[in-house]
Amino acid sequence: WQSWTPTLSGLFTDADWTKTCKYIQIGKTVHFRLVLVATDATPMGGAASPIFTLPVTSVATPHAFFPIGSGLLYDASGTTFKDPAVAIWTSTTTSTIRRYDANNDGNTLSSTAPFTWTTSDGVFINGTYEAA
């Protein structure tokens, strides 16, 4: 496994996260682990969906909103995992993160959903996709 430092954009404020991310490429299969922990009281600053760069360029997806990973969103203040998260392919170099609520709707994250994000909150996702 190799370390990789994704660039965060959209809803994420890139400088406000510790990134402990790894990936391995076996042939054209890329497995990744995205671990983000907030280092600031307001780590979500943008208005758009949270975006992260992939470790290796992917092939074009067979469909928009194609899932490439899943994980959990962690609220450190309550020391609980909140809504499940899904990484969705957005381009050959980026992915967005959505959350599933009680209705299993693929909702976007916000600075207050599924909780008010602050220091030590986290995003934990494992995924797999095909490299270009």
KOLVEXMI-58705 format. One record per residue: residue in three letters; y, z, x of N, C-alpha, C in turn. Coordinates in nm, 4 decimals. Layout:
REM KOLVEXMI-58705
{lumse ALA, n_north Y, n_up Z, n_east X, ca_north Y, ca_up Z, ca_east X, c_north Y, c_up Z, c_east X}
...
This chain:
REM KOLVEXMI-58705
{lumse TRP, n_north -0.1183, n_up 0.0000, n_east 0.0840, ca_north 0.0000, ca_up 0.0000, ca_east 0.0000, c_north 0.1243, c_up 0.0000, c_east 0.0882}
{lumse GLN, n_north 0.2256, n_up -0.0735, n_east 0.0440, ca_north 0.3518, ca_up -0.0830, ca_east 0.1167, c_north 0.4636, c_up -0.0235, c_east 0.0320}
{lumse SER, n_north 0.5609, n_up 0.0338, n_east 0.0986, ca_north 0.6789, ca_up 0.0832, ca_east 0.0271, c_north 0.7669, c_up -0.0346, c_east -0.0139}
{lumse TRP, n_north 0.8375, n_up -0.0174, n_east -0.1235, ca_north 0.9347, ca_up -0.1173, ca_east -0.1683, c_north 1.0471, c_up -0.0442, c_east -0.2364}
{lumse THR, n_north 1.1682, n_up -0.0923, n_east -0.2173, ca_north 1.2858, ca_up -0.0299, ca_east -0.2765, c_north 1.3465, c_up -0.1270, c_east -0.3765}
{lumse PRO, n_north 1.3183, n_up -0.1073, n_east -0.5051, ca_north 1.3744, ca_up -0.1980, ca_east -0.6051, c_north 1.5249, c_up -0.1773, c_east -0.6190}
{lumse THR, n_north 1.5932, n_up -0.2829, n_east -0.6561, ca_north 1.7338, ca_up -0.2730, ca_east -0.6928, c_north 1.7380, c_up -0.2466, c_east -0.8426}
{lumse LEU, n_north 1.8145, n_up -0.1469, n_east -0.8815, ca_north 1.8273, ca_up -0.1108, ca_east -1.0224, c_north 1.9608, c_up -0.1625, c_east -1.0752}
{lumse SER, n_north 1.9606, n_up -0.2100, n_east -1.1999, ca_north 2.0840, ca_up -0.2601, ca_east -1.2603, c_north 2.0774, c_up -0.2424, c_east -1.4112}
{lumse GLY, n_north 2.1747, n_up -0.3002, n_east -1.4803, ca_north 2.1809, ca_up -0.2836, ca_east -1.6254, c_north 2.2213, c_up -0.1407, c_east -1.6577}
{lumse LEU, n_north 2.1384, n_up -0.0721, n_east -1.7337, ca_north 2.1654, ca_up 0.0661, ca_east -1.7718, c_north 2.1605, c_up 0.1616, c_east -1.6523}
{lumse PHE, n_north 2.0752, n_up 0.1306, n_east -1.5543, ca_north 2.0618, ca_up 0.2163, ca_east -1.4368, c_north 2.1854, c_up 0.2099, c_east -1.3471}
{lumse THR, n_north 2.2272, n_up 0.3247, n_east -1.2933, ca_north 2.3242, ca_up 0.3282, ca_east -1.1849, c_north 2.2409, c_up 0.3389, c_east -1.0571}
{lumse ASP, n_north 2.2324, n_up 0.2297, n_east -0.9813, ca_north 2.1380, ca_up 0.2173, ca_east -0.8700, c_north 2.1422, c_up 0.3338, c_east -0.7714}
{lumse ALA, n_north 2.2613, n_up 0.3780, n_east -0.7339, ca_north 2.2743, ca_up 0.4824, ca_east -0.6318, c_north 2.2320, c_up 0.6206, c_east -0.6809}
{lumse ASP, n_north 2.2071, n_up 0.6362, n_east -0.8101, ca_north 2.1784, ca_up 0.7675, ca_east -0.8673, c_north 2.0301, c_up 0.7965, c_east -0.8864}
{lumse TRP, n_north 1.9454, n_up 0.7262, n_east -0.8122, ca_north 1.8005, ca_up 0.7429, ca_east -0.8270, c_north 1.7314, c_up 0.7474, c_east -0.6919}
{lumse THR, n_north 1.6361, n_up 0.8405, n_east -0.6781, ca_north 1.5442, ca_up 0.8373, ca_east -0.5653, c_north 1.4324, c_up 0.7431, c_east -0.6051}
{lumse LYS, n_north 1.3992, n_up 0.6507, n_east -0.5164, ca_north 1.2980, ca_up 0.5491, ca_east -0.5463, c_north 1.1801, c_up 0.5687, c_east -0.4512}
{lumse THR, n_north 1.0668, n_up 0.6087, n_east -0.5049, ca_north 0.9450, ca_up 0.6252, ca_east -0.4265, c_north 0.8448, c_up 0.5258, c_east -0.4829}
{lumse CYS, n_north 0.8563, n_up 0.4022, n_east -0.4402, ca_north 0.7815, ca_up 0.2930, ca_east -0.5014, c_north 0.6890, c_up 0.2279, c_east -0.3995}
{lumse LYS, n_north 0.5731, n_up 0.1865, n_east -0.4475, ca_north 0.4735, ca_up 0.1229, ca_east -0.3609, c_north 0.4126, c_up 0.0042, c_east -0.4334}
{lumse TYR, n_north 0.3576, n_up -0.0881, n_east -0.3547, ca_north 0.2856, ca_up -0.2015, ca_east -0.4126, c_north 0.1805, c_up -0.2497, c_east -0.3140}
{lumse ILE, n_north 0.0855, n_up -0.3238, n_east -0.3674, ca_north -0.0140, ca_up -0.3906, ca_east -0.2841, c_north -0.0403, c_up -0.5270, c_east -0.3463}
{lumse GLN, n_north -0.0516, n_up -0.6270, n_east -0.2610, ca_north -0.0839, ca_up -0.7611, ca_east -0.3080, c_north -0.2214, c_up -0.7982, c_east -0.2552}
{lumse ILE, n_north -0.3107, n_up -0.8325, n_east -0.3459, ca_north -0.4457, ca_up -0.8760, ca_east -0.3110, c_north -0.4604, c_up -1.0168, c_east -0.3675}
{lumse GLY, n_north -0.4603, n_up -1.1145, n_east -0.2797, ca_north -0.4583, ca_up -1.2524, ca_east -0.3257, c_north -0.3280, c_up -1.2757, c_east -0.4002}
{lumse LYS, n_north -0.3365, n_up -1.3208, n_east -0.5242, ca_north -0.2166, ca_up -1.3428, ca_east -0.6052, c_north -0.1911, c_up -1.2286, c_east -0.7040}
{lumse THR, n_north -0.2683, n_up -1.1208, n_east -0.6942, ca_north -0.2518, ca_up -1.0061, ca_east -0.7833, c_north -0.1658, c_up -0.8998, c_east -0.7154}
{lumse VAL, n_north -0.0607, n_up -0.8580, n_east -0.7846, ca_north 0.0290, ca_up -0.7544, ca_east -0.7332, c_north 0.0147, c_up -0.6310, c_east -0.8221}
{lumse HIS, n_north -0.0179, n_up -0.5184, n_east -0.7598, ca_north -0.0209, ca_up -0.3891, ca_east -0.8288, c_north 0.1007, c_up -0.3116, c_east -0.7784}
{lumse PHE, n_north 0.1730, n_up -0.2464, n_east -0.8690, ca_north 0.2906, ca_up -0.1697, ca_east -0.8263, c_north 0.2961, c_up -0.0342, c_east -0.8939}
{lumse ARG, n_north 0.3655, n_up 0.0575, n_east -0.8257, ca_north 0.3908, ca_up 0.1917, ca_east -0.8782, c_north 0.5410, c_up 0.2158, c_east -0.8635}
{lumse LEU, n_north 0.6090, n_up 0.2335, n_east -0.9749, ca_north 0.7530, ca_up 0.2572, ca_east -0.9786, c_north 0.7758, c_up 0.4044, c_east -1.0109}
{lumse VAL, n_north 0.8361, n_up 0.4768, n_east -0.9175, ca_north 0.8671, ca_up 0.6183, ca_east -0.9382, c_north 1.0167, c_up 0.6352, c_east -0.9135}
{lumse LEU, n_north 1.0895, n_up 0.6656, n_east -1.0198, ca_north 1.2340, ca_up 0.6855, ca_east -1.0124, c_north 1.2669, c_up 0.8262, c_east -1.0591}
{lumse VAL, n_north 1.3444, n_up 0.8986, n_east -0.9783, ca_north 1.3871, ca_up 1.0339, ca_east -1.0149, c_north 1.5388, c_up 1.0398, c_east -1.0004}
{lumse ALA, n_north 1.6068, n_up 1.0807, n_east -1.1064, ca_north 1.7527, ca_up 1.0849, ca_east -1.1077, c_north 1.8063, c_up 1.1902, c_east -1.0110}
{lumse THR, n_north 1.9088, n_up 1.1525, n_east -0.9358, ca_north 1.9721, ca_up 1.2433, ca_east -0.8402, c_north 2.1143, c_up 1.2800, c_east -0.8824}
{lumse ASP, n_north 2.1544, n_up 1.2361, n_east -1.0008, ca_north 2.2900, ca_up 1.2590, ca_east -1.0496, c_north 2.2833, c_up 1.3032, c_east -1.1959}
{lumse ALA, n_north 2.3848, n_up 1.3724, n_east -1.2404, ca_north 2.3873, ca_up 1.4212, ca_east -1.3796, c_north 2.4054, c_up 1.3083, c_east -1.4806}
{lumse THR, n_north 2.4534, n_up 1.1933, n_east -1.4364, ca_north 2.4709, ca_up 1.0784, ca_east -1.5267, c_north 2.4137, c_up 0.9521, c_east -1.4614}
{lumse PRO, n_north 2.2807, n_up 0.9402, n_east -1.4538, ca_north 2.2183, ca_up 0.8274, ca_east -1.3838, c_north 2.2159, c_up 0.6968, c_east -1.4626}
{lumse MET, n_north 2.2501, n_up 0.7037, n_east -1.5904, ca_north 2.2522, ca_up 0.5844, ca_east -1.6744, c_north 2.3976, c_up 0.5519, c_east -1.7052}
{lumse GLY, n_north 2.4468, n_up 0.4398, n_east -1.6538, ca_north 2.5880, ca_up 0.4113, ca_east -1.6706, c_north 2.6209, c_up 0.2786, c_east -1.7342}
{lumse GLY, n_north 2.5289, n_up 0.1857, n_east -1.7333, ca_north 2.5585, ca_up 0.0533, ca_east -1.7870, c_north 2.5313, c_up 0.0444, c_east -1.9353}
{lumse ALA, n_north 2.5633, n_up -0.0713, n_east -1.9904, ca_north 2.5442, ca_up -0.0928, ca_east -2.1333, c_north 2.4200, c_up -0.1754, c_east -2.1628}
{lumse ALA, n_north 2.3674, n_up -0.2428, n_east -2.0622, ca_north 2.2538, ca_up -0.3316, ca_east -2.0837, c_north 2.1220, c_up -0.2575, c_east -2.0652}
{lumse SER, n_north 2.0124, n_up -0.3268, n_east -2.0860, ca_north 1.8794, ca_up -0.2688, ca_east -2.0648, c_north 1.8607, c_up -0.2337, c_east -1.9176}
{lumse PRO, n_north 1.7777, n_up -0.1325, n_east -1.8890, ca_north 1.7516, ca_up -0.0973, ca_east -1.7496, c_north 1.6644, c_up -0.2044, c_east -1.6837}
{lumse ILE, n_north 1.7062, n_up -0.2504, n_east -1.5678, ca_north 1.6378, ca_up -0.3580, ca_east -1.4964, c_north 1.5982, c_up -0.3078, c_east -1.3570}
{lumse PHE, n_north 1.4793, n_up -0.3497, n_east -1.3103, ca_north 1.4428, ca_up -0.3259, ca_east -1.1707, c_north 1.3858, c_up -0.4540, c_east -1.1121}
{lumse THR, n_north 1.4054, n_up -0.4720, n_east -0.9811, ca_north 1.3518, ca_up -0.5907, ca_east -0.9144, c_north 1.2052, c_up -0.5679, c_east -0.8794}
{lumse LEU, n_north 1.1281, n_up -0.6745, n_east -0.8884, ca_north 0.9860, ca_up -0.6694, ca_east -0.8566, c_north 0.9662, c_up -0.6758, c_east -0.7055}
{lumse PRO, n_north 0.8543, n_up -0.6242, n_east -0.6545, ca_north 0.8316, ca_up -0.6265, ca_east -0.5102, c_north 0.7981, c_up -0.7650, c_east -0.4555}
{lumse VAL, n_north 0.7398, n_up -0.8509, n_east -0.5387, ca_north 0.6989, ca_up -0.9855, ca_east -0.4998, c_north 0.7346, c_up -1.0783, c_east -0.6159}
{lumse THR, n_north 0.7817, n_up -1.1984, n_east -0.5861, ca_north 0.8143, ca_up -1.2950, ca_east -0.6914, c_north 0.6898, c_up -1.3265, c_east -0.7736}
{lumse SER, n_north 0.7067, n_up -1.3284, n_east -0.9059, ca_north 0.5946, ca_up -1.3535, ca_east -0.9960, c_north 0.5925, c_up -1.4990, c_east -1.0420}
{lumse VAL, n_north 0.4813, n_up -1.5369, n_east -1.1022, ca_north 0.4760, ca_up -1.6656, ca_east -1.1713, c_north 0.5576, c_up -1.6522, c_east -1.2988}
{lumse ALA, n_north 0.5863, n_up -1.7635, n_east -1.3622, ca_north 0.6570, ca_up -1.7586, ca_east -1.4904, c_north 0.5655, c_up -1.6947, c_east -1.5938}
{lumse THR, n_north 0.6217, n_up -1.6141, n_east -1.6797, ca_north 0.5432, ca_up -1.5460, ca_east -1.7821, c_north 0.4988, c_up -1.6438, c_east -1.8910}
{lumse PRO, n_north 0.3858, n_up -1.6163, n_east -1.9541, ca_north 0.3434, ca_up -1.7021, ca_east -2.0634, c_north 0.4250, c_up -1.6807, c_east -2.1908}
{lumse HIS, n_north 0.5018, n_up -1.5707, n_east -2.1971, ca_north 0.5792, ca_up -1.5411, ca_east -2.3168, c_north 0.6911, c_up -1.4434, c_east -2.2819}
{lumse ALA, n_north 0.8055, n_up -1.4605, n_east -2.3462, ca_north 0.9130, ca_up -1.3620, ca_east -2.3289, c_north 0.8617, c_up -1.2266, c_east -2.3761}
{lumse PHE, n_north 0.9082, n_up -1.1225, n_east -2.3164, ca_north 0.8683, ca_up -0.9846, ca_east -2.3476, c_north 0.7229, c_up -0.9566, c_east -2.3116}
{lumse PHE, n_north 0.6692, n_up -1.0258, n_east -2.2142, ca_north 0.5312, ca_up -1.0046, ca_east -2.1697, c_north 0.5232, c_up -0.8735, c_east -2.0913}
{lumse PRO, n_north 0.4376, n_up -0.7790, n_east -2.1316, ca_north 0.4279, ca_up -0.6514, ca_east -2.0602, c_north 0.3543, c_up -0.6668, c_east -1.9274}
{lumse ILE, n_north 0.4074, n_up -0.6001, n_east -1.8246, ca_north 0.3410, ca_up -0.6022, ca_east -1.6942, c_north 0.3088, c_up -0.4613, c_east -1.6434}
{lumse GLY, n_north 0.3451, n_up -0.3597, n_east -1.7194, ca_north 0.3152, ca_up -0.2238, ca_east -1.6766, c_north 0.3443, c_up -0.1231, c_east -1.7861}
{lumse SER, n_north 0.2941, n_up -0.0020, n_east -1.7657, ca_north 0.3191, ca_up 0.1049, ca_east -1.8619, c_north 0.3321, c_up 0.2371, c_east -1.7880}
{lumse GLY, n_north 0.3916, n_up 0.3344, n_east -1.8558, ca_north 0.4103, ca_up 0.4641, ca_east -1.7928, c_north 0.4740, c_up 0.5631, c_east -1.8872}
{lumse LEU, n_north 0.5448, n_up 0.6588, n_east -1.8284, ca_north 0.6046, ca_up 0.7679, ca_east -1.9054, c_north 0.7478, c_up 0.7935, c_east -1.8612}
{lumse LEU, n_north 0.8250, n_up 0.8503, n_east -1.9522, ca_north 0.9616, ca_up 0.8919, ca_east -1.9252, c_north 0.9615, c_up 1.0446, c_east -1.9241}
{lumse TYR, n_north 1.0190, n_up 1.1042, n_east -1.8190, ca_north 1.0085, ca_up 1.2482, ca_east -1.7972, c_north 1.1430, c_up 1.3171, c_east -1.8141}
{lumse ASP, n_north 1.1462, n_up 1.4183, n_east -1.8991, ca_north 1.2647, ca_up 1.5003, ca_east -1.9210, c_north 1.2469, c_up 1.6304, c_east -1.8436}
{lumse ALA, n_north 1.3132, n_up 1.6415, n_east -1.7287, ca_north 1.2953, ca_up 1.7581, ca_east -1.6424, c_north 1.3480, c_up 1.8863, c_east -1.7058}
{lumse SER, n_north 1.4489, n_up 1.8766, n_east -1.7924, ca_north 1.5041, ca_up 1.9981, ca_east -1.8516, c_north 1.4048, c_up 2.0649, c_east -1.9457}
{lumse GLY, n_north 1.3201, n_up 1.9867, n_east -2.0067, ca_north 1.2175, ca_up 2.0429, ca_east -2.0940, c_north 1.0803, c_up 2.0378, c_east -2.0305}
{lumse THR, n_north 1.0763, n_up 1.9901, n_east -1.9055, ca_north 0.9520, ca_up 1.9684, ca_east -1.8315, c_north 0.8442, c_up 1.9061, c_east -1.9198}
{lumse THR, n_north 0.8834, n_up 1.7993, n_east -1.9893, ca_north 0.7901, ca_up 1.7293, ca_east -2.0756, c_north 0.8033, c_up 1.5791, c_east -2.0593}
{lumse PHE, n_north 0.6918, n_up 1.5111, n_east -2.0811, ca_north 0.6960, ca_up 1.3661, ca_east -2.0860, c_north 0.7343, c_up 1.3279, c_east -2.2274}
{lumse LYS, n_north 0.8273, n_up 1.2369, n_east -2.2382, ca_north 0.8758, ca_up 1.1927, ca_east -2.3698, c_north 0.8056, c_up 1.0627, c_east -2.4058}
{lumse ASP, n_north 0.8785, n_up 0.9700, n_east -2.4648, ca_north 0.8198, ca_up 0.8450, ca_east -2.5107, c_north 0.7487, c_up 0.7698, c_east -2.3985}
{lumse PRO, n_north 0.6372, n_up 0.7025, n_east -2.4339, ca_north 0.5741, ca_up 0.6129, ca_east -2.3371, c_north 0.6709, c_up 0.4994, c_east -2.3029}
{lumse ALA, n_north 0.6563, n_up 0.4457, n_east -2.1833, ca_north 0.7420, ca_up 0.3367, ca_east -2.1376, c_north 0.6573, c_up 0.2133, c_east -2.1096}
{lumse VAL, n_north 0.7198, n_up 0.0979, n_east -2.1203, ca_north 0.6531, ca_up -0.0270, ca_east -2.0861, c_north 0.7497, c_up -0.1099, c_east -2.0016}
{lumse ALA, n_north 0.6955, n_up -0.1695, n_east -1.8951, ca_north 0.7724, ca_up -0.2628, ca_east -1.8129, c_north 0.7477, c_up -0.4023, c_east -1.8684}
{lumse ILE, n_north 0.8548, n_up -0.4727, n_east -1.8980, ca_north 0.8456, ca_up -0.6056, ca_east -1.9576, c_north 0.9068, c_up -0.7072, c_east -1.8623}
{lumse TRP, n_north 0.8299, n_up -0.8134, n_east -1.8378, ca_north 0.8742, ca_up -0.9199, ca_east -1.7506, c_north 1.0013, c_up -0.9823, c_east -1.8066}
{lumse THR, n_north 1.1050, n_up -0.9991, n_east -1.7226, ca_north 1.2275, ca_up -1.0651, ca_east -1.7675, c_north 1.2582, c_up -1.1911, c_east -1.6889}
{lumse SER, n_north 1.2090, n_up -1.1997, n_east -1.5662, ca_north 1.2246, ca_up -1.3197, ca_east -1.4837, c_north 1.1204, c_up -1.3128, c_east -1.3736}
{lumse THR, n_north 1.1177, n_up -1.4095, n_east -1.2867, ca_north 1.0196, ca_up -1.4072, ca_east -1.1777, c_north 1.0511, c_up -1.3009, c_east -1.0735}
{lumse THR, n_north 1.1672, n_up -1.2369, n_east -1.0848, ca_north 1.2048, ca_up -1.1345, ca_east -0.9873, c_north 1.2435, c_up -1.0004, c_east -1.0483}
{lumse THR, n_north 1.2469, n_up -0.9915, n_east -1.1829, ca_north 1.2911, ca_up -0.8666, ca_east -1.2453, c_north 1.2071, c_up -0.8281, c_east -1.3670}
{lumse SER, n_north 1.2169, n_up -0.7004, n_east -1.4009, ca_north 1.1523, ca_up -0.6459, ca_east -1.5197, c_north 1.2489, c_up -0.5488, c_east -1.5861}
{lumse THR, n_north 1.2350, n_up -0.5308, n_east -1.7164, ca_north 1.3128, ca_up -0.4306, ca_east -1.7885, c_north 1.2181, c_up -0.3222, c_east -1.8375}
{lumse ILE, n_north 1.2732, n_up -0.2099, n_east -1.8766, ca_north 1.1926, ca_up -0.0992, ca_east -1.9266, c_north 1.2308, c_up -0.0719, c_east -2.0714}
{lumse ARG, n_north 1.1306, n_up -0.0591, n_east -2.1544, ca_north 1.1502, ca_up -0.0223, ca_east -2.2950, c_north 1.0696, c_up 0.1038, c_east -2.3215}
{lumse ARG, n_north 1.0977, n_up 0.1672, n_east -2.4338, ca_north 1.0260, ca_up 0.2888, ca_east -2.4714, c_north 0.9661, c_up 0.2707, c_east -2.6100}
{lumse TYR, n_north 0.8565, n_up 0.3387, n_east -2.6337, ca_north 0.7950, ca_up 0.3370, ca_east -2.7657, c_north 0.8185, c_up 0.4702, c_east -2.8320}
{lumse ASP, n_north 0.8776, n_up 0.4660, n_east -2.9509, ca_north 0.9035, ca_up 0.5886, ca_east -3.0245, c_north 0.7885, c_up 0.6175, c_east -3.1207}
{lumse ALA, n_north 0.8087, n_up 0.7102, n_east -3.2097, ca_north 0.7029, ca_up 0.7503, ca_east -3.3039, c_north 0.6568, c_up 0.6353, c_east -3.3933}
{lumse ASN, n_north 0.7412, n_up 0.5355, n_east -3.4133, ca_north 0.7053, ca_up 0.4195, ca_east -3.4949, c_north 0.6447, c_up 0.3067, c_east -3.4120}
{lumse ASN, n_north 0.6237, n_up 0.3307, n_east -3.2824, ca_north 0.5739, ca_up 0.2300, ca_east -3.1894, c_north 0.6655, c_up 0.1092, c_east -3.1777}
{lumse ASP, n_north 0.7949, n_up 0.1318, n_east -3.1992, ca_north 0.8935, ca_up 0.0263, ca_east -3.1799, c_north 0.9292, c_up 0.0197, c_east -3.0319}
{lumse GLY, n_north 0.9430, n_up -0.1003, n_east -2.9795, ca_north 0.9825, ca_up -0.1180, ca_east -2.8397, c_north 1.1325, c_up -0.1065, c_east -2.8248}
{lumse ASN, n_north 1.1841, n_up 0.0139, n_east -2.8285, ca_north 1.3281, ca_up 0.0371, ca_east -2.8221, c_north 1.3807, c_up 0.0369, c_east -2.6796}
{lumse THR, n_north 1.5085, n_up 0.0061, n_east -2.6671, ca_north 1.5713, ca_up 0.0129, ca_east -2.5361, c_north 1.6033, c_up 0.1584, c_east -2.5037}
{lumse LEU, n_north 1.6204, n_up 0.1838, n_east -2.3764, ca_north 1.6657, ca_up 0.3150, ca_east -2.3312, c_north 1.8170, c_up 0.3194, c_east -2.3449}
{lumse SER, n_north 1.8699, n_up 0.4385, n_east -2.3477, ca_north 2.0148, ca_up 0.4568, ca_east -2.3417, c_north 2.0411, c_up 0.5861, c_east -2.2659}
{lumse SER, n_north 2.1666, n_up 0.6172, n_east -2.2449, ca_north 2.1988, ca_up 0.7405, ca_east -2.1722, c_north 2.1573, c_up 0.8650, c_east -2.2507}
{lumse THR, n_north 2.1286, n_up 0.8477, n_east -2.3815, ca_north 2.0879, ca_up 0.9613, ca_east -2.4651, c_north 1.9522, c_up 0.9404, c_east -2.5329}
{lumse ALA, n_north 1.8815, n_up 0.8350, n_east -2.4998, ca_north 1.7520, ca_up 0.8088, ca_east -2.5634, c_north 1.6474, c_up 0.7704, c_east -2.4594}
{lumse PRO, n_north 1.5301, n_up 0.8321, n_east -2.4637, ca_north 1.4811, ca_up 0.9217, ca_east -2.5672, c_north 1.5294, c_up 1.0664, c_east -2.5502}
{lumse PHE, n_north 1.6135, n_up 1.0916, n_east -2.4497, ca_north 1.6756, ca_up 1.2217, ca_east -2.4272, c_north 1.8022, c_up 1.1947, c_east -2.3473}
{lumse THR, n_north 1.8853, n_up 1.2941, n_east -2.3284, ca_north 2.0048, ca_up 1.2766, ca_east -2.2453, c_north 1.9616, c_up 1.2859, c_east -2.0994}
{lumse TRP, n_north 1.9768, n_up 1.1738, n_east -2.0292, ca_north 1.9309, ca_up 1.1648, ca_east -1.8902, c_north 2.0223, c_up 1.2428, c_east -1.7974}
{lumse THR, n_north 1.9605, n_up 1.3165, n_east -1.7039, ca_north 2.0361, ca_up 1.3959, ca_east -1.6077, c_north 1.9523, c_up 1.4136, c_east -1.4806}
{lumse THR, n_north 2.0004, n_up 1.4942, n_east -1.3898, ca_north 1.9344, ca_up 1.5176, ca_east -1.2614, c_north 1.7880, c_up 1.5583, c_east -1.2787}
{lumse SER, n_north 1.7017, n_up 1.4991, n_east -1.2002, ca_north 1.5571, ca_up 1.5254, ca_east -1.1931, c_north 1.4746, c_up 1.4615, c_east -1.3038}
{lumse ASP, n_north 1.5377, n_up 1.3925, n_east -1.3993, ca_north 1.4609, ca_up 1.3177, ca_east -1.4986, c_north 1.3954, c_up 1.1988, c_east -1.4286}
{lumse GLY, n_north 1.2871, n_up 1.1472, n_east -1.4875, ca_north 1.2141, ca_up 1.0430, ca_east -1.4163, c_north 1.1581, c_up 0.9310, c_east -1.5013}
{lumse VAL, n_north 1.1282, n_up 0.8216, n_east -1.4322, ca_north 1.0605, ca_up 0.7047, ca_east -1.4882, c_north 0.9396, c_up 0.6798, c_east -1.3991}
{lumse PHE, n_north 0.8194, n_up 0.6778, n_east -1.4590, ca_north 0.6965, ca_up 0.6608, ca_east -1.3830, c_north 0.6158, c_up 0.5464, c_east -1.4449}
{lumse ILE, n_north 0.5985, n_up 0.4364, n_east -1.3726, ca_north 0.5312, ca_up 0.3186, ca_east -1.4278, c_north 0.4346, c_up 0.2603, c_east -1.3255}
{lumse ASN, n_north 0.3143, n_up 0.2241, n_east -1.3720, ca_north 0.2171, ca_up 0.1474, ca_east -1.2938, c_north 0.2060, c_up 0.0109, c_east -1.3586}
{lumse GLY, n_north 0.1895, n_up -0.0934, n_east -1.2779, ca_north 0.1798, ca_up -0.2261, ca_east -1.3368, c_north 0.1053, c_up -0.3244, c_east -1.2488}
{lumse THR, n_north 0.0782, n_up -0.4403, n_east -1.3074, ca_north 0.0071, ca_up -0.5492, ca_east -1.2405, c_north 0.0598, c_up -0.6814, c_east -1.2932}
{lumse TYR, n_north 0.0761, n_up -0.7762, n_east -1.2035, ca_north 0.1164, ca_up -0.9100, ca_east -1.2451, c_north 0.0695, c_up -1.0125, c_east -1.1416}
{lumse GLU, n_north 0.0841, n_up -1.1408, n_east -1.1751, ca_north 0.0423, ca_up -1.2500, ca_east -1.0868, c_north 0.1595, c_up -1.2959, c_east -1.0013}
{lumse ALA, n_north 0.1389, n_up -1.3026, n_east -0.8698, ca_north 0.2414, ca_up -1.3499, ca_east -0.7780, c_north 0.2514, c_up -1.5024, c_east -0.7856}
{lumse ALA, n_north 0.3689, n_up -1.5519, n_east -0.7507, ca_north 0.3902, ca_up -1.6976, ca_east -0.7518, c_north 0.3075, c_up -1.7657, c_east -0.6441}
